[in-house]
C-alpha cells in the first residue's frame, strides 16, 4: 500500500500467459478497508475507506524480467459482489451439512472434530485464479520478444494525476515510449467499453 495512494498486488509467472494464482483471495476491482482479507496493520495504517488497486504482473525467468504489465483492478476484475455471491453460496452449502461442528473462518468453511476422537479438522479453502492480463488485453496489445513495460490505466484515473506527472511522461520524447487512447471491456458488462490509456515502454 502506498500512503495516500494506491495499493499494488505483485504477481509473477515463468510462462508468458499463465493464469495468476490468487489462492484464497478472489480478484478485486479495488481494496476496501473493511475487508476481512487484509491485515489489521493495513486497515489502520492511515485514514482510508477504499483504495485503487494495481495488478503488477511480471513474466520472469530465474534471473530476469521479460515483461511487466500493470493494470488497474477496476478494468480487470468484476465488482466484489460477483465473487462474494459465489463464495457465500458455497459456504451456505457447507453450513447445511447435518451433524458436523462448524467453526468461524475467513475461508469457505471449517469443520472441526471430523473423526470420533475429535482430533481432525477440515479446512475448506478457495483457490482463485484469473487470466493473465497479457491474455485478457490481447485485443489492445500483444507483447513481443523484447522487454516491455505495459500499463493500462482508466482515462479518468490518468486524468486525476497531477499535471506535473502527466507532463513529465508525455514530454519525454523517447522513441521507445508510446501513449495511446484505447477502449477496454467493462469487467461487469463486456458490451460496455471504458476509455483507457495504453502506455508502452520497450527496450
HUUR-V766982 format. One record per pair of residues at least 12 apart in sequence whose ideal C-beta (glycine too) atoms are under 6 Angstrom apart, sorted by the first residue. I is the first residue (numbers start at 1). J is the second residue. Records with the same first field share a line. If there is no record, write none. Layout:
I = J  J
This chain:
1 = 42
3 = 46
6 = 51  52  54
7 = 31  51  53
8 = 54  56
9 = 55
10 = 56
11 = 57
12 = 58  60
13 = 59
14 = 60
16 = 59
17 = 132  134  135
18 = 132
19 = 129  131
20 = 130
21 = 129
22 = 128
24 = 125  126
25 = 37
26 = 83  128
27 = 77  130
28 = 53  73  77
29 = 73  74  77  79
30 = 50  52  53  73
31 = 51  53
32 = 50
33 = 48  49
36 = 106
53 = 73
54 = 70  72
55 = 71  76
56 = 70
57 = 69  133
67 = 143  148
68 = 149
69 = 133  150
70 = 151
71 = 133  152
72 = 154
75 = 154  184  194
77 = 187
78 = 187  188
79 = 188
90 = 108
91 = 108  109
94 = 109
101 = 113
107 = 123  125
108 = 124  126
109 = 124
110 = 123
137 = 152
140 = 182  198
146 = 202  203
147 = 203
148 = 202
149 = 201
150 = 200
151 = 199
152 = 196  198
153 = 197
154 = 196
155 = 195  196  197
158 = 197
176 = 201  202
177 = 201
178 = 200
179 = 199
180 = 198
182 = 196  198
183 = 195
184 = 196
